[in-house]
Amino acid sequence: MTGPILPDAGRERVRAELRGIWRTHRGRFVVVIALFGASALAGLAPPRLVGVLVDQLTAGAGPAEASLYGASMLAFVLVQAVLVMFAIRSALVLGEDVFTHLRDQFMSDVLQVPMGLVESAGTGELVTRTTQDISSVSETVRRALPESLIAAVTVILTLAAAALTSPLIAPAYLLAVPLLVVVMRWYMRRAVGVYERLGASYGPLFASLTETANGARTVEALNLADVRNRSIDDVLARHWVTAVGRIQLRMVVLPWSNLAFAIPVFASLAWGGWLSIQGQVSIGTVVTVTLYAAALVAPLEALIGWTDELQKGLVSFARILGVGEVREQAGGDALPSSTDVELRDVRFAYRTGHEVLHGVSLRIVPGERLAIVGASGAGKSTLARLLAGIDDPTEGRAMIGGVDVREVPLERRRREVLLVTQESHIFAASVLDNVRLAQTDASDDEVLQALQATGAADWIDRLPDGRDTAVGSGGHSLTGAQEQQLALARVVLADPHTLILDEATSAIDPTAARDLEAALAAVMEGRTVIAIAHRLATAYDADRIAVIDAGQLVELGTHEELLARGGSYADLWRAWSADGGSSQGVD
């Protein structure tokens, strides 16, 4: 797949978004930090009590005092458990709220990404961001952040407690710092690149798997199993290399970090023991500081482990934010001043050096019905995509109301010009809700009028629950023609000033197609309709006909004018008429 891919947000953008999340939920974050801090303080009491108990027993304390200290330690453990329970609950609820906002914003951004860019990037790239990256961010927000917060607060308070307990022994902890600094610097320099490559490797993998699954019948019919297996093996091999890179990273970090964590335990015990022999500290103090050193191991290991997950989550967060940057870059702020639609010397190539449109200029008269005809592969659908602003011309300009399509805000562009193709999608919802997607505040009567305009109202009344019947996945099954009628009803409800029909009636028999187009013409009187003709009967009904041949506009005029010229259109018409007006007359 060539062409641009969906971008990743820069580090400054990621930091800005994180600061925004902090500002929005600052109070709740403070509460969570305070709860974790209180639970960590409660957890510091038992080691201290053990040290005091050791000194008391050395001084000759009896069972009663030992029992009192034991009961006190148990009380602190219970208090810590309760505080941890409330802290984790608060952190999870906060994480869920943050993730819900991020997910909703992401889905809003996805729906505003220009379709041309999505197609250039490949379906696998977008699927990866909506599944793998969302899942990674979810894991980060729901688990990695709270767990890292617990670990960080525990480490800070434990270090402070050790220093307060014995300023003489606690500096022994610093012996682990040089090794930790070297290990973490080595890790941080490599982690971002490793996770960026890992995230990018999922796109081709999902694309290959999806293509194979969707084309299963073709694969079976043409005996392409070996070919598709090799394709999947290739992307799996590339993904495996990136995944192994992550494993190798952890294989280096974890052993050395574990060694660093063990240093404070042995150092405080050895140094504290010597100080105790010298009479500078008590045995109980040595025990307490050593227990604090041992207590540091678990949260430090958690920090290292969750740092890995945080790196992965930040890379995924940058990929998700990158979709939002595409939305921000889509279109400008220019507004059309009229309903004119025009192409000015446009050229277009899907791949460099393979131009499919060659200097096409065409002005559509507002309110007219224009049919675009031509042989299969002539460039008709590409022309429609340029007019709708889905693709940008390689050269030249596509204009709406005197403004370059690229400069019109994406949402406004979709209200001005609407492209309807032969591919329609029915969502898992009722018939009414499927049509109402085009205008969410439309009344039932307005939806019904749109259905009547496309001829769908009659068969809808015969459905089990009428217009409230659930259709789409898991619902009532519809024919291809019925699905297209619902899709066209959405267009009627959306009410654009220019409508582009790219073989939108190809799944309906010729008589039904002509009836449907006649109904649409009546409903859309005064609006511009551009029909990519699949049947020449469609062209016959048009005000003007544009003939595309090998990526060039070769003829333009009415049906009678083009027949009189005896050119390409006349040849197509004679061939189509001789074939009895079959559906394959154009292609």
Secondary structure, DSSP 4 states (H G I P E B T S, - for coil): --S-------HHHHHHHHHHHHHHTHHHHHHHHHHHHHHHHHHHHHHHHHHHHHHHHHTT--HHHHHHHHHHHHHHHHHHHHHHHHHHHHHHHHHHHHHHHHHHHHHHHHTTS-HHHHHHH-HHHHHHIIIIIHHHHHHIIIIIHHHHHHHHHHHHHHHHHHHHH-TTTGGGGGGGHHHHHHHHHHHHHHHHHHHHHHHHHHHHHHHHHHHHHHTHHHHHHTT-HHHHHHHHHHHHHHHHHHHHHHHHHHHHHHHHHHHHHHHHHHHHHHHHHHHHHTTSS-HHHHHHHHHHHHHHHHHHHHHHHHHHHHHHHHHHHHHHHHHHHHHHHSS-S---SSS-EEEEEEEEEEETTEEEEEEEEEEEPTT-EEEEE-STTSSHHHHHHHHTTSS--SEEEEEETTEEGGGS-HHHHHHHEEEEES-----SEEHHHHHHTTSTT--HHHHHHHHHHTT-HHHHHTSTTGGG-EESTTSB---HHHHHHHHHHHHHHH--SEEEEESTTTTS-HHHHHHHHHHHHHHTTTSEEEEE-SSHHHHHTSSEEEEEETTEEEEEE-HHHHHHHTSHHHHHHHHHHHTTS-TTS--
